[in-house]
Amino acid sequence: MRPKNPSPLWGEGRRSSRDAAARGVARRGLRSVRGVAALIVVCVLLLPAPAPAQELEQVVSGLEGTYAKINDLKAEFSQVAKNKSLGQDVKAEGTVYLKKGGKMRWEYKSPSPQQIVSDGTYLWVYTPELNQVNKGEAPKALAGPAGSFLQGLGKVREEFSVRFLNPANKVDGAGRPVLDLTPKHPTPLLTRLILTIDPKDHIVRQAVLYDQLQNTVTMTFTRFAINQGLSDTLFAFTPPKGVAVVPLELR
């Protein structure tokens, strides 16, 4: 029997290689909350990280100094979500808008339109394909460290252990430092986070998020526009007429 409520994050549960419809449901479920993983990544980018070694302190100091001056940000992004149990990759791309105070807007253009919007108080996930809006309280939408990130409490130093991904070779092939963050109190959605930082402007160019099942979401950011004075109206959301509004629940 097909489960009535497949896992909203990765389509976790009974898997049947013979049931293409069930796999379709899993893929739609992944798309419907794909921005939630992105929220964790972005909030980490806007807050400081600990630095146990001098060289690491230099990298993080540059990161902190840059993001401390950012009030709002716009960037293009591409995303690859790898589902280990299903053996699937879901690719997506779009535009993200961020503003201090927990305000964010993710506009997915492919593989299907979707909007993830937060005004700092509420979080909306609008999926036109499903004619549905998921709504939740932003500070409670994610558990553990992610919740505090959304409230801007700045507890990253307390929550993560940080090192270079490869201590013997601290940069990638393009000469960009790569940091490996491990939560001191892992959650189902966040067990590891890898950040690649541009040494020229200290902007995070790529982030890789791991969950408890070793699924990953890799996000690459380009075409940045910083401190353009984004209006608060960009982070307000009104459900379209006739669209079902259901609670946003992550388990």
Backbone as numpy.savetxt, mean C-alpha at the origin, in Angstrom:
# Nx Ny Nz CAx CAy CAz Cx Cy Cz
-18.53 -27.54 -2.68 -19.37 -26.34 -2.68 -18.50 -25.11 -2.68
-18.79 -24.14 -3.51 -18.01 -22.92 -3.56 -18.27 -22.08 -2.33
-17.20 -21.54 -1.67 -17.42 -20.73 -0.48 -18.18 -19.46 -0.81
-19.09 -19.09 0.09 -19.89 -17.90 -0.16 -19.08 -16.62 -0.03
-18.08 -16.63 0.89 -17.32 -15.41 1.15 -15.82 -15.67 1.04
-15.29 -15.70 -0.19 -13.86 -15.89 -0.34 -13.11 -14.77 0.33
-11.86 -15.07 0.78 -11.05 -14.07 1.46 -10.94 -12.81 0.63
-11.15 -11.64 1.22 -11.13 -10.41 0.45 -9.74 -9.99 0.02
-8.67 -10.53 0.63 -7.35 -10.05 0.27 -6.72 -10.86 -0.85
-6.69 -12.15 -0.70 -5.99 -12.97 -1.68 -6.85 -14.10 -2.25
-8.14 -14.15 -1.97 -8.94 -15.27 -2.44 -8.55 -16.53 -1.72
-8.15 -16.38 -0.44 -7.67 -17.50 0.35 -8.80 -18.46 0.66
-8.51 -19.73 0.76 -9.53 -20.71 1.09 -9.45 -21.89 0.15
-10.58 -22.48 -0.15 -10.59 -23.65 -1.03 -10.21 -23.24 -2.44
-9.31 -24.00 -3.00 -8.87 -23.70 -4.36 -9.24 -24.85 -5.27
-9.79 -24.53 -6.41 -10.12 -25.57 -7.38 -9.60 -25.14 -8.74
-8.64 -25.87 -9.26 -8.07 -25.52 -10.56 -9.08 -25.75 -11.66
-10.13 -26.47 -11.36 -11.13 -26.75 -12.40 -12.22 -25.70 -12.43
-12.22 -24.80 -11.45 -13.32 -23.86 -11.36 -12.85 -22.47 -11.73
-12.90 -22.12 -12.98 -12.42 -20.81 -13.44 -13.23 -19.68 -12.83
-14.50 -19.91 -12.58 -15.34 -18.86 -11.99 -14.85 -18.50 -10.61
-14.46 -19.51 -9.83 -13.95 -19.23 -8.47 -12.68 -18.43 -8.54
-11.81 -18.74 -9.49 -10.59 -17.96 -9.62 -10.90 -16.54 -10.01
-11.94 -16.37 -10.83 -12.35 -15.01 -11.20 -12.79 -14.22 -9.98
-13.53 -14.87 -9.09 -13.96 -14.21 -7.86 -12.77 -13.81 -7.04
-11.77 -14.69 -6.96 -10.56 -14.38 -6.18 -9.85 -13.17 -6.76
-9.75 -13.11 -8.09 -9.08 -11.98 -8.71 -9.83 -10.69 -8.44
-11.17 -10.74 -8.51 -11.95 -9.53 -8.23 -11.80 -9.12 -6.79
-11.74 -10.13 -5.90 -11.55 -9.80 -4.49 -10.22 -9.13 -4.25
-9.18 -9.59 -4.94 -7.87 -8.98 -4.80 -7.90 -7.54 -5.29
-8.55 -7.30 -6.43 -8.61 -5.95 -6.95 -9.40 -5.04 -6.02
-10.42 -5.58 -5.36 -11.30 -4.74 -4.56 -10.62 -4.16 -3.34
-9.52 -4.75 -2.88 -8.81 -4.21 -1.73 -7.33 -4.00 -2.01
-6.93 -3.98 -3.28 -5.51 -3.88 -3.59 -4.91 -2.60 -3.04
-5.69 -1.53 -2.94 -5.18 -0.29 -2.42 -4.89 -0.35 -0.94
-5.48 -1.29 -0.21 -5.23 -1.39 1.22 -3.76 -1.69 1.48
-3.19 -2.62 0.71 -1.76 -2.89 0.85 -0.97 -1.63 0.52
-1.42 -0.91 -0.47 -0.74 0.32 -0.84 -0.77 1.34 0.28
-1.84 1.38 1.04 -1.94 2.33 2.15 -0.82 2.09 3.15
-0.55 0.82 3.44 0.52 0.50 4.38 1.84 1.05 3.86
2.11 0.77 2.58 3.36 1.20 1.98 3.51 2.71 2.06
2.49 3.44 1.60 2.59 4.89 1.53 2.76 5.52 2.90
2.02 5.03 3.89 2.13 5.60 5.23 3.51 5.37 5.82
4.13 4.22 5.50 5.49 3.99 5.95 6.43 5.01 5.31
6.20 5.32 4.02 7.08 6.25 3.32 7.05 7.64 3.94
5.95 8.02 4.55 5.79 9.36 5.09 6.29 9.49 6.51
6.83 8.42 7.09 7.26 8.45 8.48 8.69 7.96 8.61
9.39 8.35 9.70 10.79 7.97 9.87 10.96 6.51 10.19
12.18 6.01 9.96 12.52 4.62 10.28 13.78 4.60 11.13
13.97 3.55 11.95 15.15 3.47 12.80 16.42 3.19 12.01
17.58 3.50 12.58 18.84 3.34 11.88 19.92 2.83 12.82
20.18 1.52 12.82 21.13 0.96 13.76 22.60 1.20 13.40
22.93 1.60 12.20 24.30 1.81 11.79 24.45 3.19 11.17
25.69 3.74 11.21 25.90 5.09 10.73 25.51 5.26 9.27
25.92 4.32 8.39 25.57 4.45 6.99 24.07 4.39 6.80
23.43 3.56 7.56 21.98 3.46 7.48 21.34 4.74 8.00
21.94 5.34 9.00 21.44 6.60 9.52 21.50 7.68 8.45
22.54 7.68 7.65 22.67 8.67 6.60 21.57 8.50 5.55
21.28 7.26 5.19 20.23 7.00 4.22 18.87 7.44 4.75
18.59 7.05 6.00 17.29 7.38 6.58 17.16 8.87 6.85
18.26 9.52 7.23 18.21 10.97 7.46 17.83 11.70 6.19
18.36 11.25 5.06 17.98 11.86 3.78 16.51 11.63 3.48
16.04 10.41 3.78 14.63 10.09 3.56 13.73 10.96 4.44
14.10 11.07 5.71 13.31 11.87 6.65 13.30 13.33 6.25
14.48 13.85 5.89 14.55 15.26 5.54 13.70 15.61 4.34
13.67 14.70 3.37 12.87 14.94 2.17 11.38 14.89 2.47
10.94 13.82 3.14 9.51 13.65 3.36 8.96 14.59 4.43
9.83 15.12 5.29 9.38 16.09 6.28 8.91 17.37 5.60
9.43 17.64 4.42 9.08 18.85 3.69 7.91 18.66 2.74
7.42 17.43 2.64 6.35 17.13 1.70 4.99 17.29 2.38
4.19 18.21 1.88 2.81 18.37 2.36 1.83 17.60 1.48
2.13 17.53 0.19 1.29 16.74 -0.70 2.15 16.20 -1.84
1.65 15.14 -2.46 2.44 14.44 -3.47 1.52 13.77 -4.47
1.94 13.81 -5.72 1.25 13.09 -6.79 2.28 12.25 -7.52
1.94 11.02 -7.88 2.88 10.16 -8.61 2.10 9.14 -9.44
2.74 8.70 -10.51 2.23 7.57 -11.26 2.79 6.30 -10.62
2.03 5.21 -10.68 2.52 3.97 -10.09 2.14 2.77 -10.95
2.98 1.74 -10.84 2.64 0.43 -11.39 2.74 -0.56 -10.24
1.92 -1.59 -10.29 1.79 -2.52 -9.16 1.69 -3.95 -9.67
2.39 -4.85 -9.00 2.29 -6.28 -9.29 2.00 -7.00 -7.99
0.83 -7.63 -7.89 0.46 -8.41 -6.72 0.66 -9.89 -7.06
1.52 -10.55 -6.30 1.81 -11.97 -6.54 1.10 -12.82 -5.49
0.19 -13.67 -5.95 -0.53 -14.58 -5.08 0.17 -15.93 -5.12
0.86 -16.26 -4.04 1.67 -17.48 -4.02 0.82 -18.74 -4.11
-0.29 -18.80 -3.38 -1.10 -20.02 -3.35 -1.82 -20.27 -4.67
-2.25 -19.20 -5.34 -2.96 -19.35 -6.61 -2.02 -19.33 -7.81
-0.77 -18.95 -7.58 0.16 -18.87 -8.69 -0.22 -17.81 -9.70
-0.73 -16.68 -9.19 -1.21 -15.63 -10.07 -0.48 -14.33 -9.82
-0.30 -13.54 -10.88 0.18 -12.17 -10.79 -0.92 -11.26 -11.29
-1.25 -10.25 -10.51 -2.24 -9.26 -10.91 -1.53 -7.93 -11.06
-1.48 -7.42 -12.28 -0.80 -6.15 -12.56 -1.80 -5.01 -12.59
-1.36 -3.85 -12.15 -2.24 -2.68 -12.14 -1.37 -1.44 -12.27
-2.02 -0.34 -12.66 -1.31 0.94 -12.73 -2.31 2.07 -12.58
-1.78 3.23 -12.23 -2.66 4.37 -12.05 -1.91 5.56 -11.47
-2.66 6.42 -10.77 -2.12 7.64 -10.19 -2.49 7.70 -8.73
-1.53 8.14 -7.89 -1.79 8.27 -6.47 -1.59 9.73 -6.06
-2.48 10.21 -5.17 -2.40 11.55 -4.59 -2.34 11.40 -3.07
-1.41 12.09 -2.43 -1.26 12.01 -0.99 -1.20 13.41 -0.39
-1.72 13.54 0.82 -1.63 14.81 1.53 -1.57 14.51 3.01
-0.75 15.27 3.72 -0.62 15.05 5.15 -1.98 15.16 5.83
-2.11 14.41 6.92 -3.40 14.34 7.59 -4.13 13.05 7.25
-3.40 12.09 6.64 -4.02 10.81 6.30 -4.86 10.85 5.05
-4.72 11.90 4.23 -5.52 12.02 3.00 -4.80 11.33 1.86
-5.54 10.52 1.12 -4.97 9.81 -0.01 -6.04 9.44 -1.03
-5.59 9.34 -2.26 -6.50 8.96 -3.36 -5.71 8.13 -4.36
-6.16 6.89 -4.56 -5.55 6.00 -5.53 -6.54 5.82 -6.68
-6.13 6.16 -7.88 -6.97 6.00 -9.07 -6.34 4.94 -9.97
-6.94 3.75 -9.93 -6.46 2.64 -10.77 -7.08 2.77 -12.16
-6.22 2.68 -13.18 -6.68 2.75 -14.56 -6.79 1.37 -15.20
-5.93 0.45 -14.78 -5.96 -0.91 -15.30 -5.54 -1.87 -14.19
-5.97 -3.12 -14.24 -6.72 -3.77 -15.34 -8.19 -3.36 -15.41
-8.69 -2.69 -14.37 -10.05 -2.17 -14.39 -10.09 -0.95 -13.49
-10.98 0.01 -13.76 -11.04 1.23 -12.96 -11.39 0.93 -11.50
-10.76 1.66 -10.61 -11.06 1.55 -9.18 -10.52 2.79 -8.48
-11.20 3.19 -7.41 -10.75 4.33 -6.62 -10.67 3.94 -5.15
-9.58 4.31 -4.50 -9.42 4.14 -3.07 -9.18 5.53 -2.51
-10.09 6.02 -1.67 -10.06 7.41 -1.22 -10.17 7.47 0.29
-9.36 8.34 0.91 -9.47 8.57 2.35 -9.30 10.06 2.64
-10.18 10.60 3.48 -10.06 11.98 3.92 -9.39 12.06 5.28
-8.84 10.94 5.74 -8.20 10.89 7.04 -9.12 10.35 8.12
-10.41 10.34 7.83 -11.40 9.83 8.78 -12.04 8.55 8.27
-12.45 8.56 7.01 -13.07 7.39 6.40 -12.26 6.93 5.20
-12.43 5.66 4.89 -11.77 5.06 3.74 -12.83 4.43 2.84
-12.79 4.78 1.56 -13.73 4.23 0.58 -12.95 3.46 -0.48
-13.47 2.29 -0.86 -12.93 1.51 -1.96 -14.06 1.33 -2.97
-13.98 2.06 -4.07 -15.05 2.05 -5.07 -14.63 1.22 -6.27
-15.39 0.16 -6.54 -15.12 -0.75 -7.65 -16.31 -0.72 -8.61
-16.23 0.10 -9.67 -17.34 0.19 -10.62 -17.76 -1.15 -11.20
-16.78 -2.03 -11.42 -17.07 -3.35 -12.00 -18.06 -4.13 -11.15
-18.01 -3.93 -9.83 -18.90 -4.62 -8.91 -20.09 -3.76 -8.50
-20.12 -2.49 -9.00 -21.16 -1.55 -8.62 -21.26 -1.46 -7.09
-20.09 -1.32 -6.44 -20.02 -1.42 -4.98 -18.98 -0.47 -4.42
-19.30 0.08 -3.24 -18.35 0.89 -2.48 -18.19 0.25 -1.11
-16.94 -0.06 -0.73 -16.64 -0.51 0.62 -16.22 0.69 1.45
-16.80 0.85 2.62 -16.51 2.01 3.47 -16.11 1.55 4.86
-15.05 2.17 5.39 -14.61 1.86 6.75 -14.00 3.09 7.38
-13.76 3.01 8.69 -13.08 4.08 9.38 -11.59 3.95 9.12
-10.97 4.98 8.61 -9.57 4.89 8.20 -8.64 4.40 9.30
-8.72 4.94 10.52 -7.78 4.45 11.54 -7.97 2.99 11.90
-9.17 2.43 11.65 -9.45 1.06 12.02 -9.43 0.12 10.82
-9.15 0.67 9.65 -9.21 -0.15 8.45 -8.12 -1.19 8.41
-7.01 -0.90 9.08 -5.90 -1.83 9.14 -5.49 -2.04 10.58
-4.98 -3.24 10.87 -4.60 -3.56 12.25 -3.14 -3.25 12.51
-2.76 -3.22 13.76 -1.36 -3.08 14.15 -0.74 -1.78 13.73
0.53 -1.81 13.31 1.23 -0.59 12.97 0.54 0.24 11.90
-0.11 -0.43 10.95 -0.73 0.31 9.86 -1.78 1.28 10.38
-2.53 0.87 11.40 -3.55 1.76 11.94 -2.96 3.03 12.48
-1.83 2.91 13.20 -1.20 4.11 13.74 -0.64 4.97 12.62
-0.16 4.35 11.52 0.33 5.14 10.41 -0.78 6.04 9.88
-1.98 5.48 9.71 -3.07 6.25 9.15 -3.47 7.41 10.05
-3.25 7.28 11.33 -3.56 8.36 12.25 -2.39 9.32 12.40
-1.28 9.02 11.74 -0.13 9.89 11.80 0.54 9.94 13.15
0.57 8.84 13.87 1.14 8.83 15.21 2.66 8.71 15.20
3.23 8.31 14.07 4.67 8.28 13.93 5.37 7.30 14.85
4.94 6.04 14.88 5.55 5.04 15.76 6.43 4.05 15.00
6.88 4.43 13.82 7.65 3.49 13.02 8.93 3.06 13.74
9.58 3.96 14.46 10.80 3.62 15.17 10.56 2.51 16.19
9.39 2.51 16.76 9.07 1.51 17.76 8.62 0.19 17.14
8.12 0.25 15.90 7.45 -0.91 15.32 8.35 -1.77 14.42
9.43 -1.19 13.89 10.22 -1.92 12.90 11.69 -2.06 13.29
12.30 -3.15 12.86 13.74 -3.30 12.81 14.15 -3.07 11.36
15.21 -2.30 11.15 15.59 -1.92 9.79 17.05 -2.23 9.55
17.32 -2.75 8.36 18.70 -3.01 7.94 18.75 -2.87 6.43
19.95 -2.92 5.88 20.07 -2.99 4.43 19.65 -4.39 3.98
18.99 -4.47 2.83 18.56 -5.77 2.31 19.75 -6.68 2.13
20.84 -6.14 1.62 22.07 -6.90 1.43 23.21 -6.10 2.07
23.57 -6.40 3.31 24.61 -5.63 4.00 25.94 -5.60 3.25
26.22 -6.63 2.47 27.47 -6.69 1.72 27.42 -5.81 0.47
26.23 -5.53 -0.01 26.04 -4.67 -1.18 24.78 -3.86 -0.95
24.94 -2.68 -0.39 23.82 -1.91 0.14 22.92 -1.27 -0.92
23.34 -1.32 -2.19 22.57 -0.68 -3.25 22.20 -1.70 -4.32
21.21 -1.34 -5.14 20.81 -2.22 -6.24 21.66 -1.90 -7.47
21.29 -2.48 -8.61 22.08 -2.28 -9.82 22.12 -0.86 -10.31
21.15 -0.04 -9.88 21.11 1.36 -10.28 21.75 2.28 -9.24
22.37 1.67 -8.21 23.04 2.46 -7.19 22.10 3.04 -6.15
20.90 2.46 -5.98 19.92 2.96 -5.02 19.93 2.11 -3.75
20.04 2.73 -2.58 19.99 1.97 -1.33 18.67 1.21 -1.20
18.76 -0.01 -0.66 17.58 -0.85 -0.47 17.48 -1.23 1.00
16.38 -0.82 1.65 16.17 -1.07 3.07 15.20 -2.23 3.27
15.45 -3.02 4.30 14.61 -4.16 4.65 14.01 -3.90 6.03
12.69 -3.72 6.10 11.99 -3.41 7.34 11.22 -4.64 7.82
11.41 -5.00 9.07 10.69 -6.12 9.67 9.88 -5.62 10.86
8.56 -5.80 10.84 7.74 -5.36 11.98 8.10 -6.12 13.25
8.19 -5.41 14.36 8.42 -6.08 15.63 7.17 -6.84 16.07
6.02 -6.42 15.57 4.75 -7.09 15.85 4.04 -7.30 14.51
4.41 -8.34 13.77 3.83 -8.56 12.44 2.32 -8.73 12.50
1.66 -8.35 11.41 0.23 -8.53 11.24 -0.01 -9.40 10.02
-1.20 -9.95 9.83 -1.45 -10.77 8.64 -1.16 -10.04 7.33
-1.35 -8.72 7.31 -1.14 -7.96 6.09 0.28 -7.46 5.92
1.05 -7.46 6.99 2.38 -6.88 6.91 3.38 -7.66 7.76
4.26 -8.40 7.09 5.32 -9.13 7.80 6.71 -8.65 7.38
6.78 -7.93 6.28 8.07 -7.44 5.79 7.82 -6.34 4.76
8.73 -5.36 4.70 8.61 -4.27 3.74 9.99 -3.89 3.26
10.18 -3.87 1.94 11.46 -3.51 1.35 11.30 -2.22 0.56
12.16 -1.24 0.85 12.08 0.07 0.21 13.35 0.36 -0.58
13.18 0.82 -1.81 14.30 1.25 -2.65 14.26 2.76 -2.78
15.38 3.42 -2.42 15.40 4.88 -2.30 16.34 5.49 -3.32
15.88 6.53 -4.00 16.72 7.25 -4.96 17.73 8.10 -4.19
19.05 7.88 -4.39 20.04 8.63 -3.61 20.11 10.10 -3.99
19.55 10.49 -5.14 19.64 11.88 -5.59 18.64 12.78 -4.86
17.42 12.27 -4.67 16.40 13.10 -4.03 15.78 12.45 -2.79
16.24 11.22 -2.44 15.78 10.49 -1.26 14.28 10.15 -1.32
13.76 10.05 -2.52 12.37 9.63 -2.72 12.32 8.11 -2.89
11.32 7.48 -2.28 11.15 6.03 -2.44 10.62 5.74 -3.84
11.37 4.95 -4.58 10.99 4.62 -5.95 10.28 3.28 -6.06
10.55 2.39 -5.10 9.89 1.09 -5.14 9.69 0.57 -3.73
8.57 -0.11 -3.52 8.27 -0.73 -2.23 7.69 -2.12 -2.48
8.15 -3.09 -1.67 7.65 -4.46 -1.77 7.08 -4.85 -0.42
5.81 -5.19 -0.40 5.10 -5.57 0.82 4.88 -7.08 0.85
5.18 -7.70 1.99 4.95 -9.13 2.19 3.85 -9.32 3.23
2.95 -10.30 2.99 1.97 -10.65 4.01 2.37 -11.98 4.67
1.54 -12.48 5.56 1.89 -13.67 6.32 1.96 -14.94 5.47
1.37 -14.92 4.29 1.39 -16.07 3.39 2.49 -15.95 2.35
3.35 -14.95 2.50 4.44 -14.69 1.56 3.94 -14.23 0.19
2.70 -13.75 0.13 2.25 -13.03 -1.04 2.93 -11.66 -1.02
3.13 -11.07 -2.18 3.81 -9.78 -2.24 3.04 -8.79 -3.11
3.22 -7.52 -2.79 2.74 -6.44 -3.64 3.95 -5.53 -3.89
4.34 -5.42 -5.15 5.46 -4.57 -5.54 4.94 -3.32 -6.21
5.31 -2.16 -5.69 4.84 -0.89 -6.24 6.03 -0.05 -6.68
5.97 0.45 -7.92 7.02 1.30 -8.47 6.43 2.66 -8.77
7.09 3.73 -8.30 6.56 5.09 -8.41 7.41 5.92 -9.37
6.74 6.71 -10.23 7.42 7.57 -11.20 6.65 8.89 -11.32
7.24 9.85 -12.05 6.58 11.11 -12.40 6.00 11.81 -11.16
6.89 12.13 -10.23 6.47 12.78 -9.00 6.17 14.26 -9.21
5.16 14.77 -8.51 4.89 16.20 -8.41 4.65 16.48 -6.93
5.52 17.29 -6.34 5.51 17.49 -4.89 5.10 18.90 -4.53
4.28 19.00 -3.47 3.83 20.28 -2.92 3.19 21.17 -3.99
2.21 20.61 -4.67 1.47 21.33 -5.69 0.20 21.99 -5.14
-0.03 21.86 -3.83 -1.22 22.46 -3.22 -2.49 21.71 -3.55
-2.48 20.39 -3.40 -3.66 19.59 -3.71 -4.84 19.99 -2.82
-6.00 20.14 -3.41 -7.20 20.55 -2.68 -7.76 19.40 -1.85
-8.32 19.73 -0.69 -8.93 18.70 0.16 -10.12 18.04 -0.53
-10.74 18.73 -1.48 -11.89 18.15 -2.17 -11.49 16.91 -2.97
-10.21 16.80 -3.30 -9.73 15.63 -4.04 -9.84 14.37 -3.20
-9.89 14.53 -1.87 -9.89 13.39 -0.96 -11.26 13.16 -0.32
-12.26 13.81 -0.87 -13.65 13.58 -0.44 -14.29 12.61 -1.42
-15.21 11.79 -0.93 -15.85 10.82 -1.81 -17.34 10.74 -1.51
-18.14 10.81 -2.57 -19.59 10.63 -2.47 -19.98 9.45 -3.34
-20.56 8.39 -2.78 -20.92 7.22 -3.58 -21.87 7.59 -4.71
-21.61 7.11 -5.91 -22.52 7.36 -7.03 -23.91 6.80 -6.73
-24.92 7.41 -7.31 -26.29 6.97 -7.11 -26.48 5.53 -7.59
-27.13 4.73 -6.76 -27.44 3.35 -7.12 -26.34 2.36 -6.80
-25.23 2.83 -6.25 -24.10 1.94 -5.92 -24.28 1.41 -4.49
-24.10 0.11 -4.31 -24.22 -0.51 -2.98 -23.05 -0.09 -2.11
-23.36 0.29 -0.86 -22.33 0.66 0.11 -22.29 -0.41 1.19
-21.16 -1.08 1.33 -21.03 -2.17 2.30 -19.81 -1.90 3.17
-19.79 -2.44 4.40 -18.67 -2.21 5.31 -17.37 -2.78 4.76
-16.29 -2.07 5.03 -14.96 -2.55 4.67 -14.44 -3.36 5.83
-14.26 -4.64 5.62 -13.80 -5.54 6.71 -12.63 -6.36 6.21
-11.55 -6.34 7.00 -10.38 -7.15 6.72 -10.21 -8.15 7.83
-10.02 -9.40 7.47 -9.90 -10.45 8.49 -8.55 -11.12 8.41
